[in-house]
Amino acid sequence: MKLLVLLVVLALRRMEIAWPDWLMARDRIARAQSMVVERVAGLSMPAFVQWLLLVVVPALLVALVLYWLHGFLWGLPGFIAGGLLLLWLLGGESELRQLDDLLVRGRMNDPEKLGEASQRYFEASGEPNQPGFFPGLLERIIHLDLRQLFAITFWLIALGYWAALLYALNLQRMRDAEGQEREIARVLHTALIWIPSRLLVLCMALGGNFRRVSDSITGRVWQLDSGEELLREALAGALDVPDLEDPEGLQAGIDQLEALQGLLMRCLAMWLILAAVWVVISG
C-alpha cells in the first residue's frame, strides 16, 4: 500500500490545489524542528543526545503512531496519516510543475520573471543573462530533486514512513545545526544518500546517453560520499553535452531545461518501476 499512497501523493502534487502553508512553505520542516529546538536549547545536553531528540525520537514516535493507526478500519487511518506525512515531507507542489513554470516564462522571453521563479522554486542565484546561471540552475535542480523527491521516496519504499521522516529530519539538522551535531547529521546523511544517489545515476544513464554517463563515473561509483559531484558529471553525460556550459542565448538555455525535465520524468518513471519491483520482492 505504500506504493499506492506514493502514487496518490505524486498525483496530488501535480494538481493545482491551494494547499495550506504548512504543506507548501520551503521551511516547513525547519519550523517543526524549531519547536523542539527551543525547548532543548536551554538544557546542557551533549550534541548526540540533542540530535537523537530532534531526529531519531520523532521518527520512532511516528512509526508507533502509524502502526497503531493501521490497526483500525482496515488500516485506512494509517494510510491517510501516512499520505499526509509524505505530502508534508515532499511539499504540496511538484518539482515538474515548477519546471513547467520556468519553461513557460522562458519561452515567453521574460528573463526577469524566469530569474524570480528560479530563485523562488530552486533558490538559484543570479540572472539568466549572467554567466553560469543555467549550468548552476541545472545542478541546483538535480541536487534538490535527489535530496527531496528521490531520496525520500526511496526510504519510504525501502523501509517505511519512519525512515523517510528520519532522512528528512536529519537533512534539516545538517543544514541548521552547528559543531558536533552538524557533523553527526552529515555523516548519517552521507550514508543515507549513498544508495539513492547511485540509483539516480543509473536511472539517468538508462534515460539518457548510457555510454557517456558510464564513462564519466567510471571508478567513482563506490566512493563513500554524497554523490553530488558524481551527479553533476552524470548529468552532462545524460543530456549528451560535453559539459554544463553557458548556452548561446536564452532559448538555448530553455532547451537545456526542457531536456532536463524530460530526463527527470524518465528517471521518476524508472524510480516507480524499481519501487514496484521492490514491493513485489519484499512481499
Solvent accessible surface area in square Angstrom, and as a share of the most:
residue,aa,sasa,rsa
1,M,118,0.53
2,K,60,0.25
3,L,32,0.16
4,L,93,0.46
5,V,14,0.08
6,L,0,0.00
7,L,75,0.37
8,V,75,0.43
9,V,4,0.03
10,L,21,0.10
11,A,56,0.43
12,L,55,0.27
13,R,4,0.01
14,R,101,0.37
15,M,103,0.46
16,E,155,0.70
17,I,66,0.33
18,A,107,0.83
19,W,50,0.18
20,P,60,0.38
21,D,82,0.42
22,W,127,0.45
23,L,3,0.02
24,M,76,0.34
25,A,13,0.10
26,R,117,0.43
27,D,68,0.35
28,R,24,0.09
29,I,15,0.07
30,A,24,0.18
31,R,115,0.42
32,A,33,0.26
33,Q,8,0.03
34,S,44,0.29
35,M,125,0.56
36,V,52,0.30
37,V,40,0.23
38,E,131,0.59
39,R,198,0.72
40,V,12,0.07
41,A,72,0.56
42,G,74,0.71
43,L,98,0.49
44,S,123,0.79
45,M,62,0.28
46,P,87,0.55
47,A,25,0.20
48,F,104,0.43
49,V,58,0.33
50,Q,34,0.15
51,W,20,0.07
52,L,54,0.27
53,L,55,0.27
54,L,2,0.01
55,V,0,0.00
56,V,35,0.20
57,V,56,0.32
58,P,33,0.21
59,A,1,0.01
60,L,97,0.48
61,L,101,0.50
62,V,36,0.21
63,A,31,0.24
64,L,119,0.59
65,V,80,0.46
66,L,13,0.07
67,Y,180,0.68
68,W,152,0.53
69,L,35,0.17
70,H,63,0.28
71,G,66,0.64
72,F,93,0.39
73,L,116,0.58
74,W,238,0.84
75,G,2,0.02
76,L,100,0.50
77,P,35,0.22
78,G,0,0.00
79,F,44,0.18
80,I,100,0.51
81,A,29,0.23
82,G,0,0.00
83,G,12,0.12
84,L,86,0.43
85,L,26,0.13
86,L,1,0.00
87,L,4,0.02
88,W,36,0.13
89,L,1,0.01
90,L,7,0.03
91,G,5,0.05
92,G,2,0.01
93,E,37,0.17
94,S,6,0.04
95,E,19,0.09
96,L,16,0.08
97,R,59,0.21
98,Q,25,0.11
99,L,1,0.00
100,D,53,0.27
101,D,34,0.18
102,L,0,0.00
103,L,19,0.09
104,V,84,0.48
105,R,58,0.21
106,G,0,0.00
107,R,102,0.37
108,M,137,0.61
109,N,99,0.51
110,D,47,0.24
111,P,59,0.37
112,E,114,0.51
113,K,89,0.38
114,L,0,0.00
115,G,4,0.04
116,E,81,0.36
117,A,0,0.00
118,S,0,0.00
119,Q,98,0.44
120,R,123,0.45
121,Y,29,0.11
122,F,3,0.01
123,E,76,0.34
124,A,8,0.06
125,S,95,0.61
126,G,37,0.36
127,E,77,0.35
128,P,15,0.09
129,N,131,0.67
130,Q,88,0.39
131,P,123,0.78
132,G,36,0.34
133,F,8,0.03
134,F,5,0.02
135,P,14,0.09
136,G,35,0.34
137,L,1,0.00
138,L,1,0.00
139,E,39,0.17
140,R,82,0.30
141,I,1,0.00
142,I,0,0.00
143,H,31,0.14
144,L,22,0.11
145,D,2,0.01
146,L,1,0.00
147,R,49,0.18
148,Q,34,0.15
149,L,8,0.04
150,F,1,0.00
151,A,0,0.00
152,I,1,0.00
153,T,2,0.01
154,F,36,0.15
155,W,29,0.10
156,L,0,0.00
157,I,11,0.06
158,A,25,0.20
159,L,94,0.47
160,G,7,0.07
161,Y,18,0.07
162,W,90,0.32
163,A,5,0.04
164,A,0,0.00
165,L,6,0.03
166,L,29,0.14
167,Y,1,0.00
168,A,4,0.03
169,L,8,0.04
170,N,0,0.00
171,L,3,0.02
172,Q,19,0.08
173,R,16,0.06
174,M,21,0.09
175,R,102,0.37
176,D,71,0.37
177,A,5,0.04
178,E,147,0.66
179,G,59,0.57
180,Q,124,0.55
181,E,11,0.05
182,R,122,0.45
183,E,81,0.36
184,I,35,0.18
185,A,0,0.00
186,R,109,0.40
187,V,84,0.48
188,L,45,0.22
189,H,5,0.02
190,T,20,0.12
191,A,56,0.44
192,L,23,0.12
193,I,1,0.01
194,W,49,0.17
195,I,75,0.38
196,P,0,0.00
197,S,0,0.00
198,R,24,0.09
199,L,49,0.25
200,L,0,0.00
201,V,5,0.03
202,L,79,0.39
203,C,1,0.01
204,M,0,0.00
205,A,5,0.04
206,L,106,0.53
207,G,13,0.12
208,G,32,0.31
209,N,47,0.24
210,F,107,0.45
211,R,182,0.67
212,R,74,0.27
213,V,0,0.00
214,S,38,0.24
215,D,96,0.50
216,S,33,0.21
217,I,20,0.10
218,T,101,0.59
219,G,70,0.67
220,R,69,0.25
221,V,38,0.22
222,W,205,0.72
223,Q,90,0.40
224,L,140,0.70
225,D,55,0.28
226,S,31,0.20
227,G,2,0.02
228,E,41,0.19
229,E,101,0.45
230,L,8,0.04
231,L,0,0.00
232,R,51,0.19
233,E,52,0.23
234,A,0,0.00
235,L,0,0.00
236,A,5,0.04
237,G,1,0.01
238,A,7,0.05
239,L,29,0.14
240,D,85,0.44
241,V,42,0.24
242,P,122,0.77
243,D,57,0.30
244,L,12,0.06
245,E,105,0.47
246,D,73,0.38
247,P,27,0.17
248,E,169,0.76
249,G,47,0.45
250,L,40,0.20
251,Q,63,0.28
252,A,35,0.27
253,G,0,0.00
254,I,0,0.00
255,D,74,0.38
256,Q,43,0.19
257,L,0,0.00
258,E,84,0.38
259,A,47,0.36
260,L,0,0.00
261,Q,21,0.09
262,G,21,0.20
263,L,0,0.00
264,L,5,0.02
265,M,96,0.43
266,R,112,0.41
267,C,0,0.00
268,L,27,0.13
269,A,51,0.40
270,M,40,0.18
271,W,11,0.04
272,L,38,0.19
273,I,107,0.54
274,L,74,0.37
275,A,7,0.06
276,A,36,0.28
277,V,72,0.41
278,W,119,0.42
279,V,46,0.27
280,V,120,0.69
281,I,125,0.64
282,S,72,0.46
283,G,99,0.96
